[in-house]
Amino acid sequence: MEGKVSILHVDDERSMRDLTETFLERDNEQFTVETVPSAEEGLKRIEYHPPDCVVSDYDMPKTDGLEFLETVREQHPNLPFILFTGKGSEEVAGDAIAAGVTDYLQKSGGSEHYELLANRIHNAVQARREAKRADKQERFTSQALDTLEDVFYVLNEDGSFRRWNNRLTEITGYPSQELAEMHATGLFPEDEHNKVHDAIETALTSGEVTEKADFLTADGDRLPHEFRGTRLTDGEGEPTGIVGIGRDLTDRRQQERRFRALVEESKDIISVIDSSGRFQYQSPSVKHILGYDPDETVGNMAWDYIHPGDRDRVIEQVEEQVANPDAESRAIEYRARHADESWRWMEANGNNQLDNPAVEGHIITSRDTTERKERQQELKKYKTIVQSLTDAVYVVDNNGRFTYVNDEFVELVGYDRETIVGNTPSLIKDENAVDRANRQLGRLLSTDGPDTISFEVTIHPRTGDPFVCEDHMGVLPYDDEEFEASVGVLRDITEQKEYEQTIEAENERLAEFTGIVSHDLQTPLGVVETRLELAQQECESDHLHKARDALDRSQTLIDDLLMLAQEGSQVVEFEPVELTHVSKQCWESVETDQTTLQVEDVPVINADRSRIKRLFENLYSNAVNHGGSDVAVRVGAMDDGFYVADTGPGIPESEQEAVFEIGYSTNEEGTGFGLRIVEEVADAHGWELSVTESKQGGARFEMSGVETVE
């Protein structure tokens, strides 16, 4: 026996405790004895430091040896416990055995009974340690077997189960109690029983067997497995059972099905050609790609389907791959003949399997690249178009570096293409401009962002002064979630900016002029108007009435002139405008006498409300002034705008362009500014204004290119 043996001796007589300790430690140097005077004290020692063996007297006060034994067994059912007592009887011995005592020994005189006690202790501890080792080994074996992904089983000669791992219960769904009473064939469907029975007999007679069969689970499912069994024998070589492994084939079958589906349902053509170049197999995809039934191509030469201009090159590359199977495979691009006699571009990759008995051929995967080829041709055309543009075009990748610029871009910034490509926009922009461009790119990439963005940027060329460009930016289309590149067009707007500055200066001078008109002319005209009123009160004269008419005309001219000068072609704010409501509202503000207005189903448009009212008021006034008191006016809708027509005398075709000139009027009381104001309003909105003859012979003014609101 290996290692020390700790012994707890419980006896109420001190002399007996000392004597027993002395004899035991002298008899076996591996023994270490601790003594206590009572069962209560012994229980405390066991609770904190369980010994290897307990030796206890029987006849002790308070708690005797049997009661002590029963209490120990509740917590330590396998702890060696020897009842060493001077009171011997069959009744005590029977009770001790019933309580689970390890051994029973009666005290007697002489050293022989201590030697016997030492031997009993040795045997009890040795047996306990061997049992613990066996339990440990059994747990280790069981744990090891339970960790297997395969089923482990041991069968008796009659085919009943002797042992199994947890995998068997997990897979089949049968509890261990049922497996213990089941024959092996009970785990298989009836159509597999003969096969399983024959496999058991083969293993018992020949020593080994491998067989495939389906488990039938408790739920009625079939699970494919491969079983391997080996015969077990006794010391004389006689068979005692079978030990084996069952491996789940579900994944393998699924892989086979997936592989078959991959080949059969592949969008690419998977072909096998033999050493002579004939098709041995064609996947079904050849039907929808090239229009052939797979069976009709098998046995034909693969080269017969290749364009004559590509045939020699393809044969040469395939032969190279066959001769050098370990060399890196290169894609082969060629044109394949479609069943309708057209040609499709294909890209093929080969894998030499001529030495594989399962395939015995060269596997070729061919992909239809016709659309990609056509896109490449389109890209070449687009590149030619981009190079011919008069504006500078650039592409910046997702790392913020130029990947493409056209010739105009190179000329615009003054750097050569080699310097620009691979560099960042900071080459031609300052830090603020780069940050602004990045913010604009962020807007483009946002979920609800615009498709394109235009903004001004200052360019710093390699030589010369900085200049201002208008940058039109967008992003290149991308299929996945990762942004690839942005594209932009730079247009030098230096001259435009200078023109805008000139216009701004002119507007300032015009504003100054209108101030003079409104102040320096309105004041003396007001004095004249007052004097006329006083003169008319003192006397009656046709000269005064005519002077009054001339004064009113002058005031009208000044009002129209101020309106042209102040409003011009500017639009203050766009908003949805209901033409039906506005057109009728403006009619009420015009002195129309007996004239009539008819408004058809006109749309809601996006426009400046105050300017639209000015347009209608002037067109109505023009109709009344030239058409008389009984003129009729119609407002109607066109496909891309609206019109205003009247029943007046109309405008001769030769004068239809002149009517919009300042000062033109066929009415003595007209200012010649009304239709000019109409034209200014139309221009401010970006509409096209035209005049023609109405159905009633009058004038018809058409506004087209109008933005409607749904």
URLIN-V684609 format. One record per residue. N is the residue number from 1. RES is the residue in three letters. OMEGA is omega in whole degrees, -180 to 180 (* if undefined). NEAR is the number of other ideal C-beta (glycine too) atoms within 10 Angstrom. D_CENTER is the distance of its C-alpha to the mean C-alpha in whole Angstrom. Layout:
# URLIN-V684609
N&RES&OMEGA&NEAR&D_CENTER ; N&RES&OMEGA&NEAR&D_CENTER
This chain:
# URLIN-V684609
1&MET&-178&13&68 ; 2&GLU&173&6&65 ; 3&GLY&179&9&65 ; 4&LYS&178&10&67 ; 5&VAL&179&22&68 ; 6&SER&-176&16&68 ; 7&ILE&174&25&70 ; 8&LEU&180&23&71 ; 9&HIS&-178&24&75 ; 10&VAL&180&26&75 ; 11&ASP&-177&28&79 ; 12&ASP&179&15&81 ; 13&GLU&-176&14&84 ; 14&ARG&-177&10&84 ; 15&SER&179&8&86 ; 16&MET&178&16&84 ; 17&ARG&-178&20&81 ; 18&ASP&-178&14&83 ; 19&LEU&-180&14&84 ; 20&THR&179&23&81 ; 21&GLU&-178&18&79 ; 22&THR&-177&12&82 ; 23&PHE&-176&18&82 ; 24&LEU&-178&21&78 ; 25&GLU&177&15&77 ; 26&ARG&-178&12&81 ; 27&ASP&-177&17&80 ; 28&ASN&-176&17&76 ; 29&GLU&177&8&75 ; 30&GLN&-177&15&71 ; 31&PHE&170&21&72 ; 32&THR&-172&15&72 ; 33&VAL&172&21&73 ; 34&GLU&-176&15&73 ; 35&THR&175&19&75 ; 36&VAL&-173&19&75 ; 37&PRO&-175&16&78 ; 38&SER&178&17&76 ; 39&ALA&180&23&73 ; 40&GLU&179&14&72 ; 41&GLU&179&13&71 ; 42&GLY&179&25&70 ; 43&LEU&178&16&67 ; 44&LYS&180&11&66 ; 45&ARG&-178&16&66 ; 46&ILE&-178&20&64 ; 47&GLU&-175&10&62 ; 48&TYR&-179&6&61 ; 49&HIS&-179&10&62 ; 50&PRO&179&14&62 ; 51&PRO&175&21&65 ; 52&ASP&-179&21&65 ; 53&CYS&177&23&68 ; 54&VAL&173&28&70 ; 55&VAL&-173&27&74 ; 56&SER&171&24&75 ; 57&ASP&179&25&79 ; 58&TYR&-173&23&80 ; 59&ASP&-180&13&82 ; 60&MET&180&21&81 ; 61&PRO&-180&9&81 ; 62&LYS&-178&10&79 ; 63&THR&-180&16&76 ; 64&ASP&-174&17&78 ; 65&GLY&-179&28&76 ; 66&LEU&177&19&75 ; 67&GLU&177&13&73 ; 68&PHE&179&26&71 ; 69&LEU&-178&22&70 ; 70&GLU&179&15&69 ; 71&THR&179&17&67 ; 72&VAL&-176&23&65 ; 73&ARG&179&15&64 ; 74&GLU&-178&7&62 ; 75&GLN&-175&11&60 ; 76&HIS&-174&15&61 ; 77&PRO&-176&8&61 ; 78&ASN&-180&12&62 ; 79&LEU&178&19&64 ; 80&PRO&-177&24&67 ; 81&PHE&-179&24&70 ; 82&ILE&177&22&73 ; 83&LEU&-175&26&76 ; 84&PHE&-167&25&79 ; 85&THR&176&23&82 ; 86&GLY&-180&13&86 ; 87&LYS&-176&12&86 ; 88&GLY&176&15&85 ; 89&SER&179&11&86 ; 90&GLU&180&7&84 ; 91&GLU&179&8&83 ; 92&VAL&-179&19&81 ; 93&ALA&180&15&80 ; 94&GLY&179&11&78 ; 95&ASP&-180&18&76 ; 96&ALA&179&21&75 ; 97&ILE&179&13&74 ; 98&ALA&-180&10&72 ; 99&ALA&176&18&70 ; 100&GLY&178&14&69 ; 101&VAL&180&22&71 ; 102&THR&-180&22&70 ; 103&ASP&-178&18&74 ; 104&TYR&-176&20&77 ; 105&LEU&-179&18&80 ; 106&GLN&179&15&84 ; 107&LYS&175&17&85 ; 108&SER&-178&11&89 ; 109&GLY&178&6&91 ; 110&GLY&-177&7&91 ; 111&SER&-176&11&88 ; 112&GLU&-177&9&87 ; 113&HIS&174&15&85 ; 114&TYR&176&20&83 ; 115&GLU&178&14&82 ; 116&LEU&178&12&81 ; 117&LEU&180&22&79 ; 118&ALA&179&20&77 ; 119&ASN&178&13&77 ; 120&ARG&178&19&75 ; 121&ILE&-179&27&73 ; 122&HIS&-177&17&72 ; 123&ASN&-178&14&71 ; 124&ALA&-180&21&69 ; 125&VAL&179&22&67 ; 126&GLN&180&14&66 ; 127&ALA&180&12&66 ; 128&ARG&-179&16&63 ; 129&ARG&178&16&61 ; 130&GLU&178&11&61 ; 131&ALA&179&11&60 ; 132&LYS&177&11&57 ; 133&ARG&179&10&56 ; 134&ALA&177&10&56 ; 135&ASP&-180&11&54 ; 136&LYS&179&10&52 ; 137&GLN&179&10&52 ; 138&GLU&178&10&51 ; 139&ARG&179&10&48 ; 140&PHE&-179&10&47 ; 141&THR&-180&12&47 ; 142&SER&179&13&45 ; 143&GLN&180&11&42 ; 144&ALA&180&11&42 ; 145&LEU&-179&19&42 ; 146&ASP&178&14&40 ; 147&THR&179&10&37 ; 148&LEU&173&13&37 ; 149&GLU&179&7&35 ; 150&ASP&175&19&37 ; 151&VAL&173&24&40 ; 152&PHE&-178&18&43 ; 153&TYR&171&24&47 ; 154&VAL&-179&17&50 ; 155&LEU&170&23&53 ; 156&ASN&-179&15&56 ; 157&GLU&-177&15&59 ; 158&ASP&177&9&59 ; 159&GLY&176&18&55 ; 160&SER&-177&15&54 ; 161&PHE&175&21&52 ; 162&ARG&-179&15&53 ; 163&ARG&178&17&50 ; 164&TRP&176&21&46 ; 165&ASN&-177&21&43 ; 166&ASN&-177&16&40 ; 167&ARG&-179&20&38 ; 168&LEU&179&21&41 ; 169&THR&-180&17&41 ; 170&GLU&-175&10&37 ; 171&ILE&-174&19&36 ; 172&THR&-178&22&39 ; 173&GLY&178&13&39 ; 174&TYR&177&17&43 ; 175&PRO&-177&10&44 ; 176&SER&-179&11&47 ; 177&GLN&180&8&50 ; 178&GLU&179&14&49 ; 179&LEU&-178&19&48 ; 180&ALA&-178&13&52 ; 181&GLU&-172&9&54 ; 182&MET&170&15&52 ; 183&HIS&-176&16&53 ; 184&ALA&-178&23&50 ; 185&THR&-180&17&50 ; 186&GLY&179&17&49 ; 187&LEU&-176&25&45 ; 188&PHE&178&19&45 ; 189&PRO&-174&14&45 ; 190&GLU&-178&8&49 ; 191&ASP&178&11&48 ; 192&GLU&-173&19&47 ; 193&HIS&-179&15&51 ; 194&ASN&-180&11&53 ; 195&LYS&-179&14&50 ; 196&VAL&180&20&50 ; 197&HIS&180&15&54 ; 198&ASP&179&12&54 ; 199&ALA&178&22&52 ; 200&ILE&180&23&54 ; 201&GLU&180&12&57 ; 202&THR&180&17&56 ; 203&ALA&-178&25&55 ; 204&LEU&-177&20&58 ; 205&THR&-176&10&60 ; 206&SER&176&9&58 ; 207&GLY&-179&13&56 ; 208&GLU&177&12&53 ; 209&VAL&173&20&51 ; 210&THR&-176&12&47 ; 211&GLU&176&19&46 ; 212&LYS&179&13&43 ; 213&ALA&-179&23&43 ; 214&ASP&168&17&40 ; 215&PHE&171&21&41 ; 216&LEU&-175&18&41 ; 217&THR&178&14&40 ; 218&ALA&178&12&41 ; 219&ASP&178&7&39 ; 220&GLY&179&8&40 ; 221&ASP&176&12&37 ; 222&ARG&-179&15&37 ; 223&LEU&-178&15&36 ; 224&PRO&179&15&37 ; 225&HIS&171&21&38 ; 226&GLU&-175&15&41 ; 227&PHE&174&23&44 ; 228&ARG&-179&16&46 ; 229&GLY&178&25&49 ; 230&THR&-177&12&52 ; 231&ARG&172&20&56 ; 232&LEU&-179&19&57 ; 233&THR&175&12&61 ; 234&ASP&-177&9&63 ; 235&GLY&-179&5&66 ; 236&GLU&177&5&68 ; 237&GLY&180&7&65 ; 238&GLU&-179&9&65 ; 239&PRO&178&14&61 ; 240&THR&-179&14&60 ; 241&GLY&-178&24&57 ; 242&ILE&172&26&53 ; 243&VAL&-177&16&50 ; 244&GLY&-179&25&47 ; 245&ILE&174&17&43 ; 246&GLY&-176&23&41 ; 247&ARG&-179&16&38 ; 248&ASP&179&17&35 ; 249&LEU&-177&17&34 ; 250&THR&-179&12&31 ; 251&ASP&-179&11&28 ; 252&ARG&179&12&31 ; 253&ARG&178&11&31 ; 254&GLN&178&10&27 ; 255&GLN&179&12&27 ; 256&GLU&179&11&30 ; 257&ARG&179&10&28 ; 258&ARG&180&11&25 ; 259&PHE&179&10&26 ; 260&ARG&179&10&29 ; 261&ALA&179&10&26 ; 262&LEU&180&13&24 ; 263&VAL&-174&15&27 ; 264&GLU&-176&11&28 ; 265&GLU&-178&10&25 ; 266&SER&175&14&24 ; 267&LYS&176&10&23 ; 268&ASP&176&20&25 ; 269&ILE&176&25&29 ; 270&ILE&-175&18&30 ; 271&SER&172&23&34 ; 272&VAL&177&20&37 ; 273&ILE&-179&22&40 ; 274&ASP&-176&15&43 ; 275&SER&-180&10&45 ; 276&SER&179&7&47 ; 277&GLY&180&15&44 ; 278&ARG&178&17&44 ; 279&PHE&172&22&41 ; 280&GLN&180&16&41 ; 281&TYR&173&16&37 ; 282&GLN&179&24&35 ; 283&SER&-178&21&32 ; 284&PRO&-177&15&31 ; 285&SER&178&20&29 ; 286&VAL&-179&23&32 ; 287&LYS&-175&15&33 ; 288&HIS&178&10&30 ; 289&ILE&-177&20&30 ; 290&LEU&173&21&34 ; 291&GLY&-179&14&35 ; 292&TYR&167&17&37 ; 293&ASP&-177&12&38 ; 294&PRO&-176&16&37 ; 295&ASP&-177&8&41 ; 296&GLU&179&13&42 ; 297&THR&-178&20&41 ; 298&VAL&-178&14&42 ; 299&GLY&178&10&45 ; 300&ASN&177&14&45 ; 301&MET&-179&13&44 ; 302&ALA&-175&24&41 ; 303&TRP&-178&16&42 ; 304&ASP&-178&12&44 ; 305&TYR&-176&20&41 ; 306&ILE&-180&22&40 ; 307&HIS&-179&15&41 ; 308&PRO&-180&9&44 ; 309&GLY&-179&10&43 ; 310&ASP&-167&18&41 ; 311&ARG&-176&15&42 ; 312&ASP&-179&11&44 ; 313&ARG&-180&13&42 ; 314&VAL&180&20&39 ; 315&ILE&-179&14&42 ; 316&GLU&-179&10&43 ; 317&GLN&179&18&39 ; 318&VAL&179&20&39 ; 319&GLU&177&11&43 ; 320&GLU&180&12&42 ; 321&GLN&178&19&39 ; 322&VAL&-179&14&41 ; 323&ALA&-178&9&44 ; 324&ASN&-175&11&41 ; 325&PRO&-179&14&39 ; 326&ASP&-180&5&38 ; 327&ALA&-180&10&37 ; 328&GLU&-178&6&33 ; 329&SER&178&14&32 ; 330&ARG&179&12&32 ; 331&ALA&179&12&30 ; 332&ILE&179&20&33 ; 333&GLU&-177&15&33 ; 334&TYR&176&20&35 ; 335&ARG&-180&20&36 ; 336&ALA&-179&23&36 ; 337&ARG&175&17&38 ; 338&HIS&179&16&37 ; 339&ALA&178&13&39 ; 340&ASP&177&7&40 ; 341&GLU&174&7&41 ; 342&SER&-179&12&39 ; 343&TRP&178&15&37 ; 344&ARG&176&19&33 ; 345&TRP&-179&19&32 ; 346&MET&173&26&30 ; 347&GLU&-173&16&29 ; 348&ALA&173&24&30 ; 349&ASN&-176&15&30 ; 350&GLY&177&22&33 ; 351&ASN&-174&15&33 ; 352&ASN&178&19&37 ; 353&GLN&-177&15&38 ; 354&LEU&-180&14&42 ; 355&ASP&-179&8&43 ; 356&ASN&-177&11&40 ; 357&PRO&180&6&43 ; 358&ALA&-177&5&40 ; 359&VAL&-180&15&39 ; 360&GLU&179&13&42 ; 361&GLY&179&19&40 ; 362&HIS&-179&22&38 ; 363&ILE&179&18&34 ; 364&ILE&175&21&32 ; 365&THR&-176&17&29 ; 366&SER&-179&24&29 ; 367&ARG&178&17&26 ; 368&ASP&-179&20&27 ; 369&THR&-177&17&26 ; 370&THR&-179&16&28 ; 371&GLU&178&10&26 ; 372&ARG&179&12&25 ; 373&LYS&179&16&28 ; 374&GLU&177&11&29 ; 375&ARG&177&12&26 ; 376&GLN&177&12&28 ; 377&GLN&178&10&31 ; 378&GLU&180&10&30 ; 379&LEU&178&10&28 ; 380&LYS&179&10&32 ; 381&LYS&180&10&33 ; 382&TYR&179&11&31 ; 383&LYS&177&13&32 ; 384&THR&179&9&35 ; 385&ILE&-180&11&35 ; 386&VAL&-179&19&33 ; 387&GLN&-179&11&36 ; 388&SER&179&10&39 ; 389&LEU&177&13&37 ; 390&THR&177&6&40 ; 391&ASP&180&17&37 ; 392&ALA&-178&22&35 ; 393&VAL&180&20&32 ; 394&TYR&173&24&29 ; 395&VAL&179&18&26 ; 396&VAL&-177&21&24 ; 397&ASP&-176&15&21 ; 398&ASN&173&13&19 ; 399&ASN&177&8&21 ; 400&GLY&-179&15&24 ; 401&ARG&178&16&26 ; 402&PHE&174&20&28 ; 403&THR&179&15&27 ; 404&TYR&170&17&29 ; 405&VAL&177&21&32 ; 406&ASN&-175&21&35 ; 407&ASP&-180&14&38 ; 408&GLU&178&21&39 ; 409&PHE&179&23&36 ; 410&VAL&-179&17&39 ; 411&GLU&-177&10&42 ; 412&LEU&-174&21&41 ; 413&VAL&175&23&40 ; 414&GLY&177&14&42 ; 415&TYR&176&18&40 ; 416&ASP&-175&10&40 ; 417&ARG&-179&13&37 ; 418&GLU&179&9&37 ; 419&THR&-175&14&37 ; 420&ILE&-176&21&34 ; 421&VAL&-177&16&32 ; 422&GLY&178&10&30 ; 423&ASN&179&14&31 ; 424&THR&179&14&30 ; 425&PRO&178&19&31 ; 426&SER&175&12&33 ; 427&LEU&-175&14&35 ; 428&ILE&-180&26&36 ; 429&LYS&174&20&35 ; 430&ASP&-173&14&36 ; 431&GLU&-180&8&34 ; 432&ASN&180&10&34 ; 433&ALA&178&20&33 ; 434&VAL&179&16&30 ; 435&ASP&-180&11&29 ; 436&ARG&178&16&29 ; 437&ALA&179&21&27 ; 438&ASN&178&12&24 ; 439&ARG&178&11&24 ; 440&GLN&177&19&24 ; 441&LEU&177&21&21 ; 442&GLY&176&10&19 ; 443&ARG&-180&12&21 ; 444&LEU&-175&16&19 ; 445&LEU&179&10&16 ; 446&SER&-174&9&16 ; 447&THR&-178&4&14 ; 448&ASP&-178&5&18 ; 449&GLY&179&14&19 ; 450&PRO&178&12&22 ; 451&ASP&179&7&22 ; 452&THR&-180&13&24 ; 453&ILE&176&18&27 ; 454&SER&178&13&30 ; 455&PHE&-179&14&32 ; 456&GLU&180&12&35 ; 457&VAL&178&21&35 ; 458&THR&-179&13&38 ; 459&ILE&177&20&38 ; 460&HIS&-177&16&40 ; 461&PRO&180&14&42 ; 462&ARG&177&11&43 ; 463&THR&178&7&47 ; 464&GLY&-177&8&48 ; 465&ASP&174&7&47 ; 466&PRO&178&14&44 ; 467&PHE&-175&14&43 ; 468&VAL&176&15&40 ; 469&CYS&169&23&38 ; 470&GLU&-176&16&35 ; 471&ASP&175&21&32 ; 472&HIS&-172&16&30 ; 473&MET&173&22&26 ; 474&GLY&178&15&23 ; 475&VAL&177&19&20 ; 476&LEU&180&12&19 ; 477&PRO&176&7&17 ; 478&TYR&-173&11&13 ; 479&ASP&-177&6&11 ; 480&ASP&-175&6&8 ; 481&GLU&-176&5&7 ; 482&GLU&177&7&10 ; 483&PHE&-176&14&13 ; 484&GLU&-175&14&16 ; 485&ALA&173&16&19 ; 486&SER&180&21&21 ; 487&VAL&-178&17&24 ; 488&GLY&177&25&28 ; 489&VAL&178&21&31 ; 490&LEU&178&22&34 ; 491&ARG&179&16&37 ; 492&ASP&-179&16&40 ; 493&ILE&180&15&42 ; 494&THR&-180&12&45 ; 495&GLU&179&8&47 ; 496&GLN&179&12&45 ; 497&LYS&178&14&45 ; 498&GLU&179&11&49 ; 499&TYR&179&11&49 ; 500&GLU&177&11&48 ; 501&GLN&178&10&50 ; 502&THR&179&10&53 ; 503&ILE&179&11&52 ; 504&GLU&178&10&51 ; 505&ALA&179&10&55 ; 506&GLU&178&10&56 ; 507&ASN&177&13&55 ; 508&GLU&179&10&56 ; 509&ARG&179&10&60 ; 510&LEU&177&15&59 ; 511&ALA&178&11&59 ; 512&GLU&180&10&62 ; 513&PHE&-180&13&64 ; 514&THR&176&16&62 ; 515&GLY&179&12&64 ; 516&ILE&-179&9&67 ; 517&VAL&-176&14&67 ; 518&SER&-177&16&66 ; 519&HIS&-172&9&69 ; 520&ASP&178&10&72 ; 521&LEU&-177&16&72 ; 522&GLN&-178&13&71 ; 523&THR&179&9&74 ; 524&PRO&178&9&77 ; 525&LEU&176&14&76 ; 526&GLY&177&12&76 ; 527&VAL&180&9&79 ; 528&VAL&-179&14&80 ; 529&GLU&179&15&79 ; 530&THR&179&10&81 ; 531&ARG&179&11&84 ; 532&LEU&179&15&84 ; 533&GLU&179&11&84 ; 534&LEU&-179&8&87 ; 535&ALA&-180&15&89 ; 536&GLN&177&14&88 ; 537&GLN&-177&8&89 ; 538&GLU&-177&8&93 ; 539&CYS&178&7&93 ; 540&GLU&180&9&92 ; 541&SER&176&11&91 ; 542&ASP&-180&7&89 ; 543&HIS&180&8&88 ; 544&LEU&178&15&86 ; 545&HIS&179&12&84 ; 546&LYS&177&10&83 ; 547&ALA&178&17&83 ; 548&ARG&178&16&80 ; 549&ASP&179&11&78 ; 550&ALA&179&11&78 ; 551&LEU&178&15&77 ; 552&ASP&179&12&74 ; 553&ARG&179&14&73 ; 554&SER&179&15&73 ; 555&GLN&178&15&71 ; 556&THR&178&15&68 ; 557&LEU&-179&15&68 ; 558&ILE&-180&16&67 ; 559&ASP&180&14&64 ; 560&ASP&180&19&63 ; 561&LEU&178&18&63 ; 562&LEU&180&17&61 ; 563&MET&178&17&59 ; 564&LEU&-176&17&58 ; 565&ALA&-175&16&58 ; 566&GLN&-176&12&56 ; 567&GLU&179&18&53 ; 568&GLY&-178&12&53 ; 569&SER&-178&13&50 ; 570&GLN&174&11&48 ; 571&VAL&-175&15&45 ; 572&VAL&-175&11&45 ; 573&GLU&177&9&42 ; 574&PHE&176&14&40 ; 575&GLU&176&11&40 ; 576&PRO&-178&12&40 ; 577&VAL&177&20&43 ; 578&GLU&-176&15&45 ; 579&LEU&180&23&47 ; 580&THR&-178&16&49 ; 581&HIS&-176&12&50 ; 582&VAL&-178&20&51 ; 583&SER&178&23&53 ; 584&LYS&179&14&55 ; 585&GLN&-180&13&55 ; 586&CYS&180&21&56 ; 587&TRP&-179&18&59 ; 588&GLU&-178&8&61 ; 589&SER&-179&12&61 ; 590&VAL&177&18&63 ; 591&GLU&-170&10&67 ; 592&THR&-179&17&67 ; 593&ASP&-176&10&70 ; 594&GLN&180&9&70 ; 595&THR&-178&21&67 ; 596&THR&179&12&64 ; 597&LEU&174&19&60 ; 598&GLN&-179&10&58 ; 599&VAL&178&18&54 ; 600&GLU&-179&13&52 ; 601&ASP&-178&8&48 ; 602&VAL&-173&20&47 ; 603&PRO&167&18&43 ; 604&VAL&-175&14&42 ; 605&ILE&176&22&41 ; 606&ASN&-173&13&39 ; 607&ALA&174&25&42 ; 608&ASP&-172&20&45 ; 609&ARG&-176&15&47 ; 610&SER&180&13&50 ; 611&ARG&178&21&50 ; 612&ILE&177&19&49 ; 613&LYS&178&17&52 ; 614&ARG&-180&19&54 ; 615&LEU&-179&27&54 ; 616&PHE&-179&23&55 ; 617&GLU&-179&18&58 ; 618&ASN&177&24&59 ; 619&LEU&177&26&59 ; 620&TYR&180&25&60 ; 621&SER&179&18&63 ; 622&ASN&-180&24&63 ; 623&ALA&-179&26&64 ; 624&VAL&-178&20&66 ; 625&ASN&-176&18&68 ; 626&HIS&-176&19&69 ; 627&GLY&178&19&69 ; 628&GLY&-173&14&71 ; 629&SER&-178&10&71 ; 630&ASP&180&11&70 ; 631&VAL&176&22&67 ; 632&ALA&-178&18&64 ; 633&VAL&179&27&61 ; 634&ARG&173&20&57 ; 635&VAL&-176&23&54 ; 636&GLY&-177&16&51 ; 637&ALA&171&17&48 ; 638&MET&-179&13&47 ; 639&ASP&-177&5&44 ; 640&ASP&179&15&42 ; 641&GLY&-178&20&45 ; 642&PHE&180&22&48 ; 643&TYR&173&21&52 ; 644&VAL&-177&24&55 ; 645&ALA&178&24&58 ; 646&ASP&-180&26&62 ; 647&THR&-179&21&65 ; 648&GLY&-177&23&67 ; 649&PRO&-180&14&69 ; 650&GLY&-179&20&66 ; 651&ILE&179&22&65 ; 652&PRO&-178&11&67 ; 653&GLU&-179&10&64 ; 654&SER&-177&7&66 ; 655&GLU&-174&12&65 ; 656&GLN&176&15&62 ; 657&GLU&-176&12&60 ; 658&ALA&-174&11&63 ; 659&VAL&-178&21&63 ; 660&PHE&179&17&60 ; 661&GLU&-180&13&62 ; 662&ILE&177&14&63 ; 663&GLY&-180&10&67 ; 664&TYR&176&17&67 ; 665&SER&176&17&68 ; 666&THR&179&13&71 ; 667&ASN&-177&12&72 ; 668&GLU&-178&7&74 ; 669&GLU&-179&10&73 ; 670&GLY&180&19&69 ; 671&THR&-176&20&68 ; 672&GLY&-180&16&66 ; 673&PHE&-172&21&63 ; 674&GLY&-179&23&61 ; 675&LEU&174&25&59 ; 676&ARG&178&19&58 ; 677&ILE&177&22&57 ; 678&VAL&180&24&55 ; 679&GLU&179&20&54 ; 680&GLU&179&21&52 ; 681&VAL&179&25&50 ; 682&ALA&179&24&49 ; 683&ASP&-179&14&48 ; 684&ALA&180&18&47 ; 685&HIS&-179&21&44 ; 686&GLY&-180&10&43 ; 687&TRP&173&22&45 ; 688&GLU&-178&13&48 ; 689&LEU&177&20&51 ; 690&SER&180&14&54 ; 691&VAL&179&20&57 ; 692&THR&-179&14&58 ; 693&GLU&178&15&61 ; 694&SER&180&19&60 ; 695&LYS&-180&9&61 ; 696&GLN&178&15&64 ; 697&GLY&179&12&65 ; 698&GLY&-180&21&64 ; 699&ALA&178&25&62 ; 700&ARG&-180&20&58 ; 701&PHE&-175&25&55 ; 702&GLU&174&19&52 ; 703&MET&-180&23&49 ; 704&SER&-176&15&46 ; 705&GLY&-177&12&42 ; 706&VAL&178&20&42 ; 707&GLU&-180&14&38 ; 708&THR&180&15&38 ; 709&VAL&-179&13&36 ; 710&GLU&*&5&35
